[in-house]
Amino acid sequence: MIDFAWPWLFLLLPLPWLCRRWLPPHAPSRALRLPHRDLSSLLAQSPRGSAMLRGRGLLWTLMWCCLLAAAARPQWIGPPQPLERSGRGVMLAVDMSGSMSLRDMQLGDVPVSRFGAVRAIVGDFIDRRAGDQVGLILFGTRAYLVTPLTYDLDAVRAQLRDVAVGLAGRNTAIGDAIAVAVRRLRKLPGDDRVLVLLTDGVNNAGSIAPMDAARIAKKAGVRIYTIGIGAVDNGPLDLFGNPMGGQGLDEDALRSIAEMTGGKFYRATDTRELAQAYRAIDALEPTLKGNLMRRPREPLYPWPLAAALLLALLGWSGPSWRREATT
């Protein structure tokens, strides 16, 4: 059915008539002033002129009605549809330090960087979170909330796709990332609060220690799943002094954070293990189906607005009534 969001705007329908009736007429300039009678009276003398005046008045009346109809925001309301909402909040915290640019991962037999593999696999994990609120935190030297908790999964995926390694700094602030996530998740009602934290390094920046942040998360009822990414072989340091192998990963700290909050730690040395980690988290945190209903709404205002513009063009570009009156 068709509904109007602001139907009270139709109270303005008689506004032009009231203005014409009660406002004083505009005095024409001396150069255009007729000595005895105005242009409207001249037109009214002939049947053709009178018909033109009535047509012109009808044209502007229809245009005014169409403008009000568009301003009242007409919309088509469809039949009720089930709306799946779990009430769960899932915050993704992704390490963006310099070592995430190391190309020690394989994706379809093609060497990719650690972040390249994360971006591809986390995107699939986000697709599976239909019904959950999902947010995104990127952390390096500092932790930044990029996408607040939202049901718009496309927005979260787009933000993850458009960022670059090093955007948040070259170091790793794991504790700050946990604190930012807890600050957002604790506002949700209920106990379904989940943080998935992925890193390839050790905490070497930030203002709060990871274990202190984990204690705060436990009190807030936030479960933390940690994923350590990167190859296990020890290699040379890169240009920024970060280990090119897995020696920089603090597995004990990540495991302790997960166990303290009721989560689990996963080690991913390649894309296969990384995908398995996210599939395992998806199985542990299934999407709950709600029983809410919603009615889809489709805006219809472009149609009356287009009709008003068309009527205005007809009134201005059609046969000039002024030119007809002078003949």
Order of alpha helices (4+ residues) and beta strands (2+ residues): beta-alpha-alpha-alpha-beta-beta-beta-beta-beta-alpha-beta-beta-alpha-alpha-beta-alpha-beta-alpha-beta-alpha-beta-beta-alpha-alpha
